[in-house]
Amino acid sequence: MSTVKSWAKRIAAVGAVAAVAIPVSVGSAGAETTAEAQAQAAATASVPVGYNCYVEFPGGHNVLPYSLTFATKAPAKVAPHKKFTVELDPPVITPNPQYNSGVKDVQVQYQLPANASLVKYELVGGSGLAGTHAVVTVDYGTNTLTYKQAGTLAAGQPFDLPTLKLKLESGASGVINTGTAGTSFDDPAFTWVRLDLQGAPAPFKCVANPQTTFTTTTVR
């Protein structure tokens, strides 16, 4: 087996993943009708995202498949010009210590809806992130939010990025979607810097294939 093919198979097995939902009540008491509350409570899902990932390793580089499953929560419907909450929870990830000594600057990019306004965001929960810190950037021109866990995380140790809790305000009508963002390896949907067994950095840049919708809320 060639070096490139051997490393391609190894890097593809980067770690086990699992989705963990963090339930958060949305809206104030008495602000929603019973039907709206029931619709919101029912609108939870586990959403798998398939990625194409560019990786470099001794002997070359390759594009490999990867996947993560996000736990999501959002109301099925919302009245026009009303505030509501969407939750997007990345899975637990364990970098494989057979092929990595660690990973650095884990980053997820989210597509925000074009027909709803971002009122605020909050990060909830998370674990295994000691020695790192969160950095959030919002680009209102492209309606994207980028979450980065800055710092290095050891291989073989599971970590759970926080749930992203978005407070949005609906527009007058239409369908409000959140989803994956990033369209190229220069603008990835998910990425980290992979540290090989000697500690040398190498890219791990992923584009969602296809672009995936996390939540859908209808304005009515």
Secondary structure, DSSP 8 states (H G I E B T S, - for coil): --HHHHHHHHHH----EE--------S-TTSS-HHHHHHHHH-EEEEEEEEEEEEEETTEEEEEEEEEEEEEE--SEE-TT-EEEEEEE--EE---TTT-SEEEEEEEEEE--TTEEEEEEEEE--BS-TT-EEEEEEETTTTEEEEEEEEEEETTS-EE--EEEEEEEE-SSEEEEEEE---BTTB-SEEEEEE-TT--EEEEEEEESS--EEEEEEE-
